[in-house]
Structures are given as C-alpha cells and as structure tokens.
Amino acid sequence: MQRYVSLLKRFWETAIAAELEYRANFAIASLSSLGSLSGSLFGLFLFYRNNYTFEGWSWDEALIILGIFTILQGFAGTLLSPNLSKIVEQVQSGTLDFVLLKPIDSQFWLSLRTVSPWGMPDILFGLIILGYAGNRLYLPLQGYLWGLLPLAFGLFSLYSLWFILGATSIWFVKIYNVTEVLRGLLEAGRYPMVAYPVAYRFFFTFVIPVAFLTTVPAEAILGRGSGGWIFAAGGLAIALFIASRLFWRFALRFYTSASS
C-alpha cells in the first residue's frame, strides 16, 4: 500500500507541474465552469419562477442537488476524464502493452496515472453552492458530514461505470460516443428524481444509478435520507467496483498486443 501511495504522489506531482506550465488554462477552465453553472442555474430557475416546486423540494433544497452535481462534474474533469478517456487511445496505439508490462496493477495505473487541475473550479463552485444553500436552510455541520458518505459512494460508482465502459474499447475501439451517452445520462442528476416521470425514476435509480450520485447524498445532507438508501449506495459502489475489476481481467483475455 505504501508503495502505491508513493507512486500516486509522484504521478500527481509530475502531472500538476506539467499542467501549471499553461496557467492561463485555469482562467479559461474557470470561465467555462462558470458558464456551465450559470446555464444549470437558469434551467433550474425556469422551473421555480412561477412558484412551482418539485414535490418535496424547495429552491434551496434543489440547489443542494445542483451543488453535488457540480462537484461530480469537477471530479470527472479532474480525475476520470484525463485518465479513463485515454484507455481508447492506448488500445489504438498499442501503448497499453507497456502498461501491462509494468510491475504495478494495470487498473491502478490507468485510473490514477494523471490528474488535471482544470476540473477544480467545478468542485469549488459546487462547494460554494452547497455552503450558500445550506446557510439559507440552516443546515448543521453534521448534516454535511453525514452526506460525505453517500457522496463518496457516488464518486466510486461513477468511476466504476466509466472504467467498465473504457474497458470495452478492447472489443470496440471507438467508444467515444458511448462515454458521451453516459455523460449525457448523468446530466439528469442535476435535478431531483421527483422531477421525472415514474418510468424515468426507475431507470435513473436501478438501471443507470443517477439517483445514487446526487439525490441520495442530497437527502442525507438535508437530514431526511434513510439509512437503507445509504446502505444501498454503499453496496452499489462496492458491487460496481468489484464488477470493474472482474470485467477488466475478463477483457484482458481478449486483448491482442499491438506489437505482436
């Protein structure tokens, strides 16, 4: 474990040093994140402008979900996209061969080899929204702490889903459209699940678990989430991670070295 922590430190120090050579990118990323957030706020405002509310969700409570969704976007931009989107390129170019030859776990290398600071503005803006909405709702600190658990489960579930899709590139080399479809489906998480018809709620809970990424953590922060849903979020995260490990090992059986 200590060896992997040391490797992770070196990986990220090198990646951040390389990225910070282009510091203007941070300003551009911040403006892009701010524009995206403004669009999300405007879309939410359109629902609430005529005193309409999602069932059981006030404006400030809906902001909690939007804040969590923005943090998820930042997490994807900081860690998932810079790493997992390159699996396709490595399969195409044959550089996956060198990854498999390294004396470290290949999934660890592919998942954590680099990090991008340009997703940090989304995380910052998400935290600001959570703080603003929580202040208006007089949420206690323990509410936020209680919400950290299902939020961590949600991040783990999102990673596992993304990695499984990335692993399918061993059979289907061009899967960029598939990952974009996943990102498009995750956009549904910016609103409470009650905003959708029953059929869509079922789909976004039990097929593509969007509800576990945003709504469940939000309800925990608001102090109305049941322990059963949090336990289910944990079980889902563990099951998806195990599935990603098993699926990756299965996929490698069909990988043919580009250099052979």
Sequence and secondary structure as in RCSB ss.txt:
>XXXX:A:sequence
MQRYVSLLKRFWETAIAAELEYRANFAIASLSSLGSLSGSLFGLFLFYRNNYTFEGWSWDEALIILGIFTILQGF
AGTLLSPNLSKIVEQVQSGTLDFVLLKPIDSQFWLSLRTVSPWGMPDILFGLIILGYAGNRLYLPLQGYLWGLLP
LAFGLFSLYSLWFILGATSIWFVKIYNVTEVLRGLLEAGRYPMVAYPVAYRFFFTFVIPVAFLTTVPAEAILGRG
SGGWIFAAGGLAIALFIASRLFWRFALRFYTSASS
>XXXX:A:secstr
 HHHHHHHHHHHHHHHHHHTTSTHHHHHHHHHHHHHHHHHHHHHHHHHTTS  BTTB HHHHHHHHHHHHHHHHH
IIIIIHHHHTHHHHHHHHSTHHHHHHSSS HHHHHHHS   GGGHHHHHHHHHHHHHHHHHTT  HHHHHHHHHH
HHHHHHHHHHHHHHHHHGGGT S  HHHHHHHHHHHGGGGS GGGS HHHHHIIIIIS GGGTTHHHHHHHTT  
 HHHHHHHHHHHHHHHHHHHHHHHHHHTT   TT 
